[in-house]
Amino acid sequence: MDIESNGVETMWENGRDEFVDISEKELEKILVDVRDKEDIILTNHSIKKINERPLQFEWIYNSLIAKFPNYVEKQGLNLFKLHYEHPCKVFKDLIIIIAVGKKIIKVVTTYEQDIGRRG
């Protein structure tokens, strides 16, 4: 089951008008504009997973605000899998799956992954 068919498109407060096709180039511009936590929305699912896994909220925020991903995979119209350097583990990536609207970033889920699985 892909992320889109798992209910992500129903997250937008204003309906489908926020559910637009975003290119990787447009994503770069959006990520540069992320300045603080108010620019990032954590879904209930992502909050649950951060609490269940050996992750910290600050890692997610710091990665999206202060870093650029090592690798980006487009997974749907507005869904991206971002690979960031893990803040504590050398051979792991911090994966952040985001849904991007015209003006918002929603964290769908996050987890650790071996760096050998990039791309």
C-alpha positions in Angstrom: 0.0 0.0 0.0 1.4 3.4 -0.9 1.4 6.4 1.4 -1.2 8.3 -0.7 -3.8 5.5 -0.5 -3.1 5.3 3.3 -5.0 8.6 3.9 -2.3 11.2 3.6 -4.3 13.4 1.2 -7.1 13.7 3.8 -4.7 15.6 6.2 -5.0 19.0 4.5 -7.1 21.4 6.4 -8.3 23.2 3.2 -9.0 20.0 1.2 -7.4 19.0 -2.1 -6.4 22.5 -3.0 -3.3 22.0 -0.9 -2.6 18.6 -2.4 -0.5 19.7 -5.4 2.3 18.1 -7.4 5.7 19.3 -6.0 9.0 18.8 -7.9 12.2 18.0 -6.2 13.4 21.5 -7.2 10.4 23.1 -5.6 10.9 21.0 -2.5 14.5 22.4 -2.2 13.0 26.0 -2.1 10.4 25.0 0.4 13.0 23.3 2.7 15.1 26.5 2.6 12.1 28.5 3.8 11.6 26.3 6.8 12.8 28.5 9.7 11.2 27.2 12.9 8.9 24.6 14.4 5.8 26.5 13.4 6.6 25.7 9.8 6.3 21.9 10.5 3.2 19.9 11.4 3.6 16.5 13.0 0.8 14.1 12.2 -0.6 12.0 15.0 1.0 9.0 13.3 4.4 10.6 13.3 4.1 11.6 17.0 3.2 8.0 17.9 6.1 6.6 15.9 8.7 9.1 17.4 7.5 8.0 20.8 7.7 4.3 20.0 11.1 4.3 18.3 14.5 5.4 19.6 14.0 8.9 18.1 13.7 12.4 19.5 11.5 15.3 18.4 14.4 17.7 18.3 16.2 15.5 15.7 13.2 15.8 13.4 12.9 19.6 13.8 16.7 20.2 13.6 17.0 18.2 10.5 14.2 19.9 8.7 15.2 23.4 9.9 19.0 23.4 9.9 20.1 20.7 7.5 19.6 19.6 3.9 18.9 15.9 3.2 21.7 13.7 1.9 19.2 12.0 -0.4 15.6 12.7 -1.5 13.1 10.2 -3.0 9.9 11.5 -4.5 7.1 9.0 -3.5 4.0 10.7 -4.7 2.6 14.0 -6.0 3.6 15.8 -2.8 5.3 13.0 -0.8 9.0 12.8 -0.2 11.3 10.4 1.7 14.2 12.5 3.1 17.4 10.9 4.2 19.3 12.9 6.8 22.6 12.0 8.6 21.6 10.4 11.9 22.6 12.7 14.8 23.9 9.8 16.9 24.5 6.7 14.7 27.3 6.6 12.1 25.9 4.0 9.7 22.2 5.0 9.9 20.1 7.6 8.2 17.3 9.5 9.9 14.4 9.0 7.5 11.6 11.6 7.5 8.6 11.1 5.2 6.9 14.4 4.5 3.8 15.6 2.7 4.3 19.1 1.2 1.5 21.6 0.6 1.7 25.1 -0.9 2.8 26.5 2.4 3.2 23.7 4.9 5.3 20.6 5.6 3.6 17.7 7.4 5.8 14.9 8.9 4.0 11.7 8.0 6.4 9.3 9.7 10.0 8.9 10.6 12.5 6.1 11.4 16.1 5.0 11.2 17.5 3.1 8.2 20.9 1.7 7.2 22.8 4.2 5.0 23.4 1.3 2.5 19.7 1.4 1.6 19.8 4.9 0.1 18.4 5.1 -3.4 
